[in-house]
Amino acid sequence: MERPLHSSFRDLFGNFEYHVGRVLLPLDSTAREPAALVSTQAVCLDLARRAALGIFEANGCRQLDDSVALFPTLDALGRLKAESRRLGKLDVVSDEFLEALGRATLDYFSDKDFNASPGLASTGPLEMFGRN
């Protein structure tokens, strides 16, 4: 997947859709708000939208095209995972979904010039849903 030099919130979620799969995380390209970027057809809709809001806020974004950074993004995912666990809402699929977003985040930011080759293989329960 070709990635632009600018790493925006919208670009990051495009990367999530690519790595996690459209079945799990379809995006709404017409969205103007962070939670609405995640289509209502997402498998883990509430969790995905909470992740979107958390990442958006942690990066101090005001618009979908604002820049995002590695550590605030990972922090937001970690906080969401801890909160879900505390509330007893972290089942195996939710846990693996958040882990997949974390792996996709690391992949997205790992190549400094954003010319990375595609591919984070999921090895968890999300495999049952397929990819793209």
N, C-alpha and C positions, 0 to 999 in steps of 0.2 A: 504494500500500500504506500503510495507516494504521500509524503506529508510536507506541508509547507513549513518554511522557517519560523513563522509566527505560530506559537502554541496557544491557541485560544481554547476557552471552555467548550465551544462548539466542536472544534477540531478534536479535542480530547474525547468527547462523547462519540464522535465519528469513529475514532480508534476503538473505543469500547464496543461499539456495534460490530465492527469488523472482527475483533478478536473473540468476543464472547458469543457473537452470532445474532443475526436479526430475529431469530425465533425468541431468544431470551430478552433482547434489548433493541427492539425496533425504535427508530427515531422519527419524530415528526419534524420535517424540514421547515415547516411553516411556523413553528413555535417562536414565541417572543419572550417566554418566561422559562427559567431553568427546569422546573418540574414538568412543564408541558412539553419539553424537548423529548421526554420519554413517552412514546406512544402508549395509548391505553391498552394495546395488545401485548405489552410486555408480560412475560411470565411472572416475574417478581415485581409487579408494578409499584406497590407501596414502597418497597425497599429501594428500588431503582430511583424512584422520585425523591426519596429521602436522601439518597446518595447524591443526586444532582443538586439538591438544595444545600447540602452540607459542603460539597466541593465548591460550589458557587460562592457561598458565604466565606469559607475558609480562605479563599483566594482573593477576597475583597472585590469580587466582580460586581459590576452594575449592569452589564450587558452581556449577551451570549458570546460576543466576539472579544471580550476582555481576556487578557493573558492569564494563564494559570502556571503554577510551579509544582515541582515534584513534592516537596515536603508538606506544604499545606494540603495537597490532595490526599497524600497518604494519611496524614493526621485525621482528615475528615472521615476517611474510610474506617480508620481504626476506632474513632469515637463512635461511629454508627454501629460497628460490630460490638463494641463494649456495651453500648446502650441496649442493643437488641438482645444480647446475652443476659443483661441485668433484668430485662423485662420478660425473659423466658420466651422470646420470639426468634431465637437463633436455631433453626432446625438445620439439618445437614445441607439441604439445597441452598438455603439462605447463606450459610457459612461459605459454601463453595462459590456462590455467586460473588460475594464480597471479596473472596480470595482471588477470583478470576479478574475482578476489576483492579485489584492491587497489582497482579502480575501484568495486566495490560498497561497500567500506569507506569510501572517500572520499564516495560518495553518501550513505551512512548517516549520517555525521557532519557533512556539509556544511550541513544545514539545522538551525540551533540549536534550533528548537522541534519538530523531527522531524515536521513536517507537509509533507514533500516529496512531489512527484508521482513516480510510478514511472518507471523507465526508464533503464537504461544499455544502449545497443545494443552488442552484441558485434560487432567487426569482424574477428575472427580466425578461426582454424581451428575453433573450437568451434561456429560456425554450422552445421556439418555435422550436429551432434547435435540441432539444433532447440532451442527454448525452450518449457518447460512444455507 
